Structures are given as C-alpha cells and as structure tokens.
Amino acid sequence: GAQMDKSVKTPLNQQLDRRSSLITKASYILAALIFIGRLITFFHLAGGLVVTDWLVFGAYLLQTAMIAVMVIVVAVPEGLAMSVTFSLALSMKRMLSTNNLVRKMHACETMGSTTVICTDKTGTLTQNQMRVYETKFFNEEQHKELIKEGIAVNTTAFLDYSTSERIQALGNPTEGALLLWLHDHGTDYITLRENAPLLEQLTFSTERKYMATIVQSAILGKRVLYVKGAPEYLIDLCSSMPIAKDDLLAQLLVYQNKAMRTLGFAYQVIEDDDTTAYIQNGRLSGVKLTLMGIVAISDPIRADVPAAVKECLSAGIDVKIVTGDTPGTAKEIGRQVGLWGENEPESHQMTGTEFAAMSDSELLDRVLDLKIMSRARPSDKQRLVLLLQQKRQVVAVTGDGTNDAPALNVAQVGLSMGDGTSVAKEASDITILDNSFTSITRAVMWGRSLYQNIQRFILFQMTINVAACLIVLLGAFLGTESPLTVTQMLWVNLIMDTFAAM
C-alpha cells in the first residue's frame, strides 16, 4: 500500500483516465441508442398504444432499461485496474532481478515513458574506483610532511583493512583515493590523525567546492588550517602560489582533458587562538593560504556504459550528464561513452555558473539540446529538471547524495544509487543496487514491456466488450429478441473481466 501513491499522475494514469472517459461516454451513448431503438421497434410493431397495452409496455420498458444498464456495465472493462496492478507487480519483481529495487510502484511504468535521463558521472558512468594518477607538489621537501598531515586530517573518509583481498575506502571515493595514496607510500593516516586534534571543520560542499579543517599540528606545533578542493576555486583563496596562475590552469586543463578529477591543497598557520574567525557562515573568511600542490585522480568508465548509452539514444531517450566536475573532464567522459561527438557544438554544454546566470526563457530554448552540464550545483540540477518538464519531457534523474534529494523529488522518476545516502534513497522511486547505467536501461525495457502488456489487455477486453454491445444494439434496431440475455451478458462479463483478463 505504501508503494501505491495515488497523488502521482503518471503518463499511464493520464492515458488510462482519457481512455476511461472515452469508454464511459461511448457506453452511455450506446445505452441511449439501444433504449431509443427498442422503443421505436415496439411502437412500430404495435402500430399504436391502447390502454390495455400499458402493462405490456411497462414490462417492455423495464426490460429495455435493464438491457441499457447492462450494456453500460459490460462496456466498462472492470478488470483494467486489476490487470494494471498485476502487471506493475510483475514488473517490480522482474526489475529487481536486474538490480532495480522499486520503491514506488508507479515508477515501473513511468520508466517506460522516460524521454530524458539526467545522470551524474561518478559511480554511474564510471567505476567509482578512484585512485591518485599523478601528483604535482610545490616545494615538496618543505611541504612533504604537511601534505601528508593535511590529507590525513582534512577528510571524512576511512580505510577498511578487514578484507584480505584489498583495502576498501569508506566514505567519499575521492577522499578515499587520497588515503589509499598515503597507504601506498607507507604512511599510517590514523596515527597522523590522532596526533593532530581537530579544532574546527568545514565539510566539503558542492556549493563552495572545498573542505577546510583546523587542527593542532604535531609537525609545526601550532594551529594549522588545511584546505582542499577544486583548484580553480582554491586559487582565489591563496595569497602565496609557487607557480604562475596561467601555468597552473594549463596543467589542470591537461588532466581534465583526460577525464581526471583534480584537487588542490593549501594551508595556513594560525598564530592567534581564535579559530572561529576563519570559518564564518559556512565559508572561509579572511584567509591567506599557501598553495602546496595539486593531484589528478582518475576514475575509468564502466565497460558496459557506451553500449547502454547507445541503446538509450537509439530508443529515443536523451542522456544528459550533470556533474560537479570541470568542463574538460565532463566532455571527455561524454566522448568516451559516445554522447559527445568530435564536431559537437559548444552550445550543447555549459557550466553551472552559466546556467544559473541565464533566465528561464533563455534556457528553455537550449535545454533540449544540452548534453553536458559541468560544475553543476544541486540547485542547477533541480532547475534543469523543472525546465525539461516545462518542455513536456518525462525526466529520470540519478543521484546518490543528500544534496540530490530536491532533483530526485521533482523528477518523474528519481533513481538513487545502492551506496547512496538514506536521504537520497527516501527521495527516490527506484534504487539502482549496482550503481550501473546499464541497469537503468533495463528498467526502461521493463517499463515499456508493461505498456505492451496493458495494450494487449485493452485490445483483448475491448474486442469482447464492443462485440457484445454491438450484438445487443443490432438486436434492438432489427426488432428481434436480444441474441444474448441480460444474465448471459453479465456472465460473459464476469468471466472475461476477471480470469481471462488475468
């Protein structure tokens, strides 16, 4: 019962409502024609009505009314609701076998009507196995120990050593990759973390694109502010940079064009005791950071994704990548999965900043052609979904974080990831257990097969109902007894609308 949300008007609901309205009107018209036809034939055969015929007429009128009501009952396919629910239940079972856990039943058929899929990158298109590909640290001898301490303390991730096969990163995959890099270089992050007590922390946010932590450093014996985040944003917070800004941006572009995620690291020694002065209203304030270096982290795409994306495109479903990564990274991933062509116009991609700066009327002219949105914030994702819906699109959205909940809520189908947050799962309609884009295409397949099942039922049911009603209608106008009695018609309706329909 919890899975049947009656307030949701899905495409199937809307089509069935229109079909039900048409059948209802047709049944009333048919009943009226039968009523009129039988009266005409009665008066024609009687040649007039005398007082002694009133009882005969009354009985005939009552029988005519019974036939008219019976036609209305027979014309309406009572088994339709049962067959829809039965098909939905079967689709839920079959979708579970393809790693799609349906949380709300209406999502089964809505997936079959999907015209646009807005997908994130990490874990859905890629393998979600982040590892540090390359490091570029400045003044490495001077900053070597500070970099290691900064990576160990300025994070919310952990490493799980319990499995003998390989060490698992718990938490954010990007932060986990940094801890794995420390492990590969023989550094115990737990010891570093325990020796540097945490004083203040600003967790990573897609809005500000960085994370900051103030600790009592065991290396310097002073309070140190460590910051890591998107290098483009971090540059503006740095007062000391051992490399020219243009050279740094050029190096970042090289990494990003190879679909690698880049992170920058910076620090500042805090001389006073007031640590709260550096973090105000959820942001850094009055800082003068020193840039220590950047790292490139790679996450290869899943082997089955290009074929799955091609299958979606050939099925008439647009795929749009909405990611917090840089434009270069996003376009390279789009190229690898077959979404971004060699001669693709630049108008088919934009950044979250450009998207936020444009009005709704301007964006409505571009949203259908848009293929990639980079550096996107959660509010951008939600707005994109609403704009696509204004263009009469049926939108499915993937998400795994708490910030994705608004977009998952407004989309016709919200798809959360199996390893996503509980907030994202609660806001979604389907949970993709294996995080794979291929599973999404399987959900579309079962949604479309559901439509075919319902179409077959309607064809089967309406053939019987229309044939029965036409037989009674012809009998009324030909002036003969109805070929099928009221009891026989109701019996046929009972059998064909239940057991045969199922």
HUKAFEN-V685003 format. One record per backbone hydrogen bond with DSSP energy under -1.0 kcal/mol. CO is the residue of the C=O (numbers start at 1). NH is the residue of the N-H. E is the energy in kcal/mol with one decimal. If there is no record, write none. Layout:
{{CO;NH;E} {CO;NH;E}}
This chain:
{{1;4;-1.1} {3;5;-1.1} {3;105;-1.5} {5;8;-1.1} {8;10;-1.0} {10;14;-2.4} {11;15;-2.2} {12;16;-2.9} {13;17;-2.5} {14;18;-2.0} {15;19;-2.5} {16;20;-2.8} {17;21;-2.3} {18;22;-2.1} {19;23;-2.5} {20;24;-2.6} {21;25;-2.2} {22;26;-2.5} {23;27;-2.5} {24;28;-2.0} {25;29;-2.2} {26;30;-2.6} {27;31;-2.4} {28;32;-2.3} {29;33;-2.4} {30;34;-2.3} {31;35;-2.3} {32;36;-2.6} {33;37;-3.1} {34;38;-2.4} {35;39;-1.7} {36;40;-2.5} {37;41;-2.3} {38;42;-2.0} {39;43;-2.4} {40;44;-2.3} {41;45;-2.4} {42;46;-2.6} {43;47;-1.8} {50;53;-1.5} {51;54;-1.6} {53;57;-3.0} {54;58;-2.9} {55;59;-2.2} {56;60;-2.2} {57;61;-3.1} {58;62;-2.3} {59;63;-2.2} {60;64;-2.5} {61;65;-2.4} {62;66;-2.1} {63;67;-2.2} {64;68;-2.5} {65;69;-2.6} {66;70;-2.5} {67;71;-2.3} {68;72;-1.8} {69;73;-2.2} {70;74;-2.7} {71;75;-2.6} {72;76;-1.1} {76;78;-1.5} {77;80;-1.9} {79;83;-2.8} {80;84;-2.5} {81;85;-2.3} {82;86;-2.7} {83;87;-2.5} {84;88;-2.5} {85;89;-2.4} {86;90;-2.1} {87;91;-2.5} {88;92;-2.4} {89;93;-1.8} {90;94;-2.4} {91;95;-2.9} {92;96;-1.7} {93;97;-1.1} {95;100;-2.4} {96;99;-1.5} {99;433;-2.1} {101;431;-2.8} {104;107;-1.9} {105;108;-1.8} {106;110;-1.8} {107;111;-2.0} {110;113;-1.1} {115;318;-2.7} {116;396;-2.6} {117;320;-2.9} {118;398;-2.2} {119;322;-2.7} {121;125;-2.1} {121;126;-1.7} {124;437;-1.2} {125;302;-2.5} {131;298;-2.0} {134;296;-3.1} {136;294;-2.2} {139;143;-2.6} {140;144;-1.7} {143;147;-3.0} {144;148;-1.7} {145;149;-2.4} {146;150;-2.9} {147;151;-2.4} {148;152;-2.0} {149;153;-2.4} {150;154;-2.3} {153;155;-1.7} {158;170;-3.2} {160;168;-2.0} {168;160;-3.7} {170;158;-2.4} {172;176;-2.5} {173;177;-2.0} {174;178;-1.3} {175;179;-1.8} {176;180;-2.4} {177;181;-1.8} {178;182;-1.9} {179;183;-2.3} {180;184;-2.6} {181;185;-1.2} {182;187;-2.5} {183;186;-1.9} {188;192;-1.5} {189;193;-2.4} {190;194;-2.5} {191;195;-1.9} {197;216;-2.1} {200;214;-3.2} {202;212;-2.3} {205;209;-2.6} {209;230;-2.4} {211;228;-2.4} {212;202;-3.8} {213;226;-3.2} {214;199;-3.2} {214;200;-1.6} {215;217;-1.1} {215;224;-2.6} {217;221;-1.1} {222;217;-2.3} {223;270;-3.2} {224;215;-2.2} {225;268;-1.6} {226;213;-2.5} {227;266;-2.6} {228;211;-3.0} {229;264;-3.1} {230;233;-1.0} {230;234;-2.2} {231;235;-2.3} {234;237;-1.4} {235;238;-1.2} {237;289;-1.8} {240;291;-2.5} {244;248;-2.3} {245;249;-2.6} {246;250;-2.1} {247;251;-2.0} {248;252;-2.3} {249;253;-2.1} {250;254;-1.6} {251;255;-1.8} {252;256;-2.9} {253;257;-2.2} {255;258;-1.2} {255;260;-1.4} {256;259;-1.8} {261;297;-3.5} {263;295;-2.1} {264;229;-1.6} {265;292;-3.2} {265;293;-1.3} {266;227;-2.7} {267;290;-2.5} {268;225;-3.1} {273;275;-1.5} {275;278;-1.4} {278;285;-2.2} {280;283;-1.3} {283;280;-2.6} {289;239;-2.2} {289;240;-1.9} {290;267;-1.8} {292;138;-2.9} {293;265;-2.5} {294;136;-3.0} {295;263;-2.0} {296;133;-3.0} {296;134;-1.6} {297;261;-3.4} {298;131;-1.5} {300;127;-2.9} {302;305;-1.1} {304;308;-1.6} {305;309;-2.9} {306;310;-2.2} {307;311;-2.1} {308;312;-2.0} {309;313;-2.5} {310;314;-2.4} {311;315;-1.1} {312;317;-2.6} {313;316;-1.4} {318;117;-2.8} {320;119;-2.7} {321;373;-3.0} {323;376;-2.6} {325;375;-2.5} {326;330;-2.6} {327;331;-2.6} {328;332;-2.0} {329;333;-2.3} {330;334;-2.4} {331;335;-2.4} {332;336;-2.4} {333;337;-2.0} {334;339;-2.9} {334;340;-1.7} {341;344;-1.2} {345;348;-1.9} {346;349;-1.7} {348;371;-3.4} {348;372;-1.6} {350;374;-1.9} {351;355;-2.4} {352;356;-2.5} {353;357;-1.4} {359;363;-2.3} {360;364;-2.3} {363;366;-1.7} {363;367;-2.5} {366;370;-1.5} {371;321;-2.7} {372;350;-1.8} {373;323;-2.6} {374;352;-1.9} {377;381;-1.9} {378;382;-2.1} {379;383;-2.2} {380;384;-2.5} {381;385;-1.8} {382;386;-2.1} {383;387;-2.3} {384;388;-2.3} {385;389;-2.0} {386;390;-1.5} {387;391;-1.0} {388;393;-1.7} {389;392;-1.7} {394;115;-2.6} {394;116;-1.9} {395;413;-1.8} {396;118;-3.0} {397;415;-3.7} {399;417;-1.0} {400;421;-2.7} {401;404;-1.2} {402;405;-1.5} {404;408;-2.3} {405;409;-2.2} {406;410;-1.9} {407;411;-1.6} {413;397;-2.3} {414;429;-2.6} {414;430;-2.3} {415;399;-2.0} {416;432;-3.3} {417;420;-1.9} {421;425;-2.0} {422;426;-2.3} {423;427;-1.7} {429;103;-3.1} {429;104;-1.6} {430;416;-2.4} {431;101;-2.8} {432;418;-2.1} {432;435;-1.1} {437;441;-1.5} {438;442;-1.6} {439;443;-1.7} {440;444;-1.9} {441;445;-2.0} {442;446;-2.3} {443;447;-2.1} {444;448;-2.4} {445;449;-2.2} {446;450;-1.7} {447;451;-1.4} {448;452;-1.9} {449;453;-2.3} {450;454;-2.3} {451;455;-2.6} {452;456;-2.4} {453;457;-2.0} {454;458;-2.6} {455;459;-2.4} {456;460;-2.5} {457;461;-3.3} {458;462;-3.0} {459;463;-1.6} {460;464;-1.4} {461;465;-2.5} {462;466;-2.9} {463;467;-1.9} {464;468;-2.4} {465;469;-2.4} {466;470;-2.5} {467;471;-1.9} {468;472;-1.8} {469;473;-2.4} {470;474;-2.8} {471;475;-2.0} {472;476;-1.9} {473;477;-1.7} {474;478;-1.9} {475;480;-1.2} {485;489;-2.5} {486;490;-2.3} {487;491;-2.1} {488;492;-2.5} {489;493;-2.4} {490;494;-2.4} {491;495;-2.4} {492;496;-2.8} {493;497;-1.9} {495;500;-1.7} {498;502;-2.3}}
